[in-house]
Amino acid sequence: MRDLAAIQTATRLVVRGDLIFTTPAGVVQIVSGTLLIIEAGWTLDTPWLWVALVLFGFAGLCWLPVMWIQIRMRRLAQDATHLSQLPVAYWRLFNQWVVLGALAFPALIVVFWLMIAKPSL
């Protein structure tokens, strides 16, 4: 079996980190981004901005189930203390977590690039 204690610690800290850092960062990005859009006089018909907002929304939609998945994974890892291995459900959730992260991360990289380059699309 993989190191259960390490997995328990990691899942606990990942959930805590997302609640402490990722959630507030997302809120700050939405608020500050909206204020910057207004201040700069951009409109939603600006192509690069529209694409960036759609991708940011997509990443957010990926993140919402990730929080539930991480909490469930943490619970399954904690409950596995008396088992010889983590349940199959844990690894199924882990795979979903990886896929959602693999989809959201590149979307946010493109958003970052769009905000810097502001290409004419």
N, C-alpha and C positions, 0 to 999 in steps of 0.2 A: 504494500500500500504506500502511496505517497505520504509525505509527512503531514499527518492530519493536523497537528498543532500549528504548523506553519500555514496551512490552508485556512484554519479557523482564524488565525491572527490576520492573515491577508484579507479575508472576506470582511472581517469586522472593520478593518482600517479603510478598505475601499468604500464601504457604505458610509462610514464617518467622513471620509474625505470628500465624497460626492455631496453630502449634505452640508458640509462646512464651506467647501470651495466652489464646486461646480454649480450648484444651484444658485448661490448669490452671484457668481460670475455671469451666468446666463441672464439673470434679471438686470444686472448692471449693463450688460451689452445691449439688451433691448432698450432700456431707458436712455443710455448715452447715445446709442445709434439713432434713436428717434430724434433726440435733441440735435444731433449733428446733421441729420437729414433736413430738419426744419431750418437750422441756422445756415446751412449751405444753400438752401433754396431748391434742393432737388425735389423731383416729383416721382411718384411711383411708375410713371411711364418712361423713366430713364432706364434703358435696357440693362445695364450692368447692375444697377441697384435692384431691379425687379428680380434678376437671376440670383443675386446675393440673398435677397430676402426669402426666395423660394428654397434655396439650398440651406439657409439657416433654419427655416421651418422644418425642412426634411430632417436635418440633424436633430432638432428638438423632438420630432416625432419618434426618432430612433432612441433618443435618450429616455423618454418617459417609460417605456417598458424596461429599459436597462435598470432603472432604480428598483422596480419591483423584482426583476430577476436577481439583482445583487442581494436584496433583502432576503429573498427566498433561498439563495445559495448560502448566505450566512447562517440562516436557520438550519438548513440541511447539514451544513458542516458542524454546527454546534451539537445537533442531535446525533451525529455520527460518533460521538465520543465512545459509546459502548459497542459500536459495530467494528467489524474487521476492515471495512472499506466504506468509502462514500457511496451512497446510493446512485443508481443509474440516473435518476432524476437530476442529481447535481450536475453530472456531466452533460446531460441534455441542455440544461439551463446555461452551463458554461459555453457550449457551442453556440447557442442563441446570442449570448452576450458578446462573443467574439464577432459573429456576423454583423450584429447591429453596430458595434464599434468600428468594424471594417468599412461599413457603409457611411457612418456619420463622420469619421475623421477626415477622409478625403473631401467630403462636402465642405467641411469647415476650412480646410486648406484652400480650396477654390474661393470661398467667401473672402478669406484673408487676401488672396491675390487680387480679387475683384476690387476690394476696398483700396488697395494700393495703386493698381494699374488703371482703374476706371476706364476700361477699354470701350471703344465705340462698337457696340455689337449690332 
